[in-house]
Amino acid sequence: MEPYSVERRAAWFDQFSESGRYRLLVADEGRVLVGYAGTTRFRPKAAYETTVEATVYCAPGTEGRGIGTRLYSALFEAIATEDIHRILAGYVLPNPASAALHERFGFKLVGVFSENGRKLDRYWDVAWTERPFIFRSYVGKSSLRLASLPRQRKSGRPMAALKHAVPDS
């Protein structure tokens, strides 16, 4: 695996904004990036405009600390007033932690694409889930600092942190 360069990741960052359906939140502890969650366009056709795809990532070694739960909760709160009807999410199998996280947030399994994802030099099955978008809070107070990417991007810090934290797959 090779970390993404800031330049290679720039187009990915550009799809997010501080308002609207497509958001990106990052979590850090101190000055260390520990995760991110975001919503992206599902498909470019107008018929899918109110459907978003959600993604969540926790840095290696941070699993089981509630970071994914706090990120998703903050993300869904941030988009609570947006015109979103359905949220989709996919994750590589096997991944019991991701399956539990998505179930906790009301996602239901709708199918598995066989050998749909490739990383670590092999093909993986990907579980696809969906849920209607009705905002509910899932966590209380947290010492984890969450920030939207556009505000942080001006300093360049999250992009540099993601450069080292997110492997190219």
N, C-alpha and C positions, 0 to 999 in steps of 0.2 A: 504494500500500500504506500501511496505517496500523498502527503498532505496537499490540500488545495492551495494554490497560490492566490493572493488577493485578487490578481487580475482575472484568473479563471472563475473566481467566485463572484465577481462584480455584477454580472448579469443576473445571477440568482438574487443578490441583495436588492437590485433595482426593482424587483417586482413588488416590494413591500412599501408601505407608507405609514404615516402616523395616524391616519384615519382611513375609513373604508373597510372593505372586506378582507383585504390582504395585509396581514400584520405579522411582525416578527418580534418576539420578546426574547431577551437573553437573560440568563441567570449567572451571577458570579458570587463568589465568596472571597472577600478580600479583592485581589486583582486577578483571580483565577476563574476563567470561564468554566462553569459546571454543566451548562445545558442551554437549550433553546427550544422554542415552540413557535410554530407559525401556521398561517393559513395561506393557501395559494389558489390560483384559478384552477378549476377542475378541467375544463376544456374551453377553447376560445369561442365556441358557438354561443350565440345569444340565449339559446334554449337552456343552457347550463349556468347562466349568470348568477343565479341564487344558490348554487352548489359550490362549496369550497372543499379543498383537500387539506386536512390538518396533518402536521408532522411534529414530532417531539423527539429530542435527542438529549441523552444524559451522558456526560463524559465517563469514560471507563473508571471504575472504582467509586462512582457516586451512586450506583444502583441501590435501591432499597432505602433511600433517605427521604423520599417524598418529593424530590425535585421535579419529576415529571408531573406529579399531581398538582403541585403549586404552579408550575408553568402552564399547564392546560387550564387550570382554574382562572388564572390571571388573563390568559389569552381569550378564553370564552367570555369573561367579564368585559374585556376591552372591545369585543365585537358584538356585545349584547344588543346594541341598538341598530345594527346593520341589517340590511335586507338579505338575510340568509335563511334559506328553507331547509337545507340538508348539508351535513358535514360528513365527508368520507375520510377514511384513514386506512393505510395499508402498512403492514409490518412483516418482516421476514420471519419465517417459521424455521425451527421452533423458537418461540420467544414468550415463555409464560409470564414474564414481568410485563411486557407490552400488552399481551392479551388481557391480563388482569387490570391494567391501567385503563385500557379502552372500555372494558366492560364496566368498570367503576363510573365512567363518564357516560354510560348509556349507549355505547356503540354496540351494535349487533352484527355478528358475522353474517355476511351475505355470500361469501364464496372464497375459494382459494384458487389462485392462478398458479399452475405448476411451472416450476423453473422460470419464473417471470422476472426475478431479480438476479443480478450478478454482482458479487463482491467476493473478495478474498479468493479470486481465481476459480470460483465455482458458481453454479446456478442454484438458486434457492426458490422454494415455494413462497408465495406472498399471500397472506390472509388479507382480505378486504372487508372492511366494516363500514357501517353507516349509522347515523342517528339523525333524528329531526333536531333542528336547532331551537331549543327552549333553554334559556340560560338558567342555571342553578349554581350557587356557590358550593364548592366542595371542600374547602379548607378554611382554617382560621388564620390567625397571625403567624408570621414566619420571619426568621432572621435572614432568610435568603433575599438578596437584592435582585429585583427584576426590573428591567428597563426595556423600553421599545428600542429597536435598532436604529431608526433614523436619528433619534436624539443622540445616541451613543456614536453613531457612524462619523459624526463631524470630528471626533477626536481620533478616529481610526482604530481605536483599541479593540472593539469586538471583531472587526475584520482580521486584525492581526492575530487575535486569540483564536478565532475560528480557523485561521490558516494552519495552526498547529493542532487544533483539537479535532477537526473533521477530516478523516481520511478519505482519499479518493477511492471510490469503489466502483 
